[in-house]
C-alpha cells in the first residue's frame, strides 16, 4: 500500500466527534439503573450449582423416559399383533433354495449380513 | 466466586468521566478516553461483594459500551440490551480479569462479543438506518436538525461497513483505543486493525466531507 493514511496512527478528531454525536446514547442514568437492577439476578444465575441445574431437569427427564417407555411398549405390541409370523421357530427355519445352497457351500464363512438376509428375506 | 455481601444499592455514583487525562497507552491526539486509574481497585471491591463499586464501573463505561454496541447493531434498543448483557457477563466473569491489564479493553471485548451475538441472533446482515422521523420529535432549531441529519447519514454509512470495521473505527476514533488495544479486543492482528480503521474511515470521511460541502 502506498497510501500513507493506511498507517495513520492518530485518531481523526473531527470524524470522532461526529461519530460520537451520532452514536451518543440517551438517558444514561436509566441505563445504569437497569443494569444494576439485574445485578442480583446475574449473580444468582452464575452461582447456581450444577447439581441444582441437573435436579431441575430430573422430573422432566423422568416424565420423558416414562412416555418413551410407554410409546415403545405400544409400538412393539402393535408390531407383534399385526405380523402373521407364526413362531420364532418358523422364522428361524432354514431356507430352501439357491441362497441357502450358496451359503452352505461357500469356502469362506459368510458375512453376518448374508446370514441375516437369508433369514428374513421373503420365501 | 464473586461475593454478594456488598452494599445495598448504588448511590452517589460519580459523574461519568468522559474527558479525563489521556491514558498512558493512548496515541497522540487520541479520542476521549476514560480515566482508568482505579479500575483494578473497583474490580477488587466488586469481587469482595461491593455492589456500589460495580455501579461505578457501569457508570464509567456505560456510554462507551452503548456506543460500541450501537456501532455494531444500529438499533439503540438492541444496543442497550447488548451493552447490558456485556456488563452482566463481565460481572460474572470478573474473577477472570487480569488486574495488571487495563479494564476498558477487557470490558469492550465482552461488550463487542455480546453485540455480535445479538446481531447474529437477530439474523440481520445490515443494520437498519434510523428513520429520520423517529429521530426528531417535533420542530427543532436548524443547527440541531442539520446535526441530526449528519448523525443519520453517519449511522447509515456505518451500518454499511463490515461489522469488524465498524467496531474498529469507533474504538479508535471515538473511544481513543490504540491499534494494539483494538487488536486485543477484536482478537485480530494489529495490521488488520490498521487496515480496517483506514478503510472504514475512508468511507466515513468522504461522507463527512460531502456533508461539509453541502453545509457551506
Contacts between the chains, C-beta under 8 A, distances in Angstrom:
chain1	res1	chain2	res2	distance
A	3	B	198	7.8
A	5	B	198	6.1
A	5	B	201	7.8
A	5	B	202	7.9
A	6	B	194	6.5
A	6	B	195	6.7
A	6	B	198	4.5
A	7	B	194	5.8
A	7	B	198	7.9
A	8	B	198	7.2
A	9	B	27	5.4
A	9	B	178	7.9
A	9	B	179	6.6
A	9	B	194	7.9
A	10	B	27	6.1
A	10	B	28	6.1
A	10	B	29	4.9
A	10	B	30	7.8
A	11	B	27	6.6
A	11	B	29	6.2
A	11	B	30	5.2
A	11	B	31	4.8
A	11	B	172	5.8
A	11	B	173	4.8
A	11	B	176	6.2
A	12	B	173	5.2
A	12	B	201	6.3
A	12	B	205	7.1
A	13	B	29	6.6
A	13	B	31	7.3
A	14	B	208	6.9
A	15	B	173	5.3
A	15	B	201	6.4
A	15	B	204	5.8
A	15	B	205	5.9
A	15	B	208	6.0
A	16	B	31	4.6
A	16	B	32	7.8
A	16	B	173	3.9
A	16	B	174	5.1
A	16	B	176	7.9
A	18	B	150	6.3
A	18	B	151	7.9
A	18	B	154	5.9
A	18	B	208	5.9
A	19	B	154	6.0
A	19	B	158	7.3
A	19	B	169	7.3
A	19	B	170	6.3
A	19	B	173	6.2
A	19	B	174	5.0
A	19	B	204	7.1
A	20	B	31	7.6
A	20	B	32	7.2
A	20	B	67	7.0
A	20	B	174	4.8
A	21	B	147	6.6
A	21	B	150	7.8
A	21	B	151	5.9
A	22	B	150	7.2
A	22	B	151	3.8
A	22	B	152	7.8
A	22	B	154	4.1
A	22	B	155	5.2
A	22	B	158	7.5
A	23	B	66	7.9
A	23	B	67	4.2
A	23	B	70	4.9
A	23	B	71	6.0
A	23	B	155	7.3
A	23	B	170	6.8
A	23	B	174	6.9
A	24	B	63	7.4
A	24	B	67	7.0
A	25	B	62	7.8
A	25	B	63	6.2
A	25	B	66	4.0
A	25	B	67	6.7
A	25	B	70	6.9
A	25	B	76	6.5
A	25	B	79	7.4
A	25	B	80	7.0
A	26	B	76	7.8
A	28	B	16	6.8
A	28	B	62	6.1
A	28	B	63	6.3
A	31	B	62	5.5
A	31	B	66	6.6
A	31	B	80	5.9
A	31	B	83	7.3
A	31	B	84	7.5
A	32	B	10	7.5
A	32	B	13	7.2
A	32	B	55	7.0
A	32	B	58	5.3
A	32	B	59	5.3
A	32	B	62	5.5
A	34	B	80	7.7
A	34	B	84	6.3
A	35	B	58	5.1
A	35	B	62	7.4
A	35	B	83	8.0
A	35	B	84	5.2
A	35	B	87	4.9
A	35	B	88	6.9
A	36	B	9	7.6
A	36	B	10	5.1
A	36	B	51	7.5
A	36	B	54	7.7
A	36	B	55	5.5
A	36	B	58	6.5
A	38	B	84	6.8
A	38	B	88	5.7
A	39	B	51	6.1
A	39	B	54	6.8
A	39	B	88	7.7
A	39	B	91	6.9
A	40	B	4	7.3
A	42	B	88	4.0
A	42	B	89	8.0
A	42	B	91	5.5
A	42	B	92	5.9
A	43	B	2	6.2
A	43	B	4	5.5
A	43	B	91	7.0
A	43	B	92	7.1
A	45	B	92	7.7
A	46	B	1	8.0
A	46	B	2	7.5
A	46	B	92	4.2
A	47	B	1	6.3
A	47	B	2	7.9
A	47	B	4	8.0
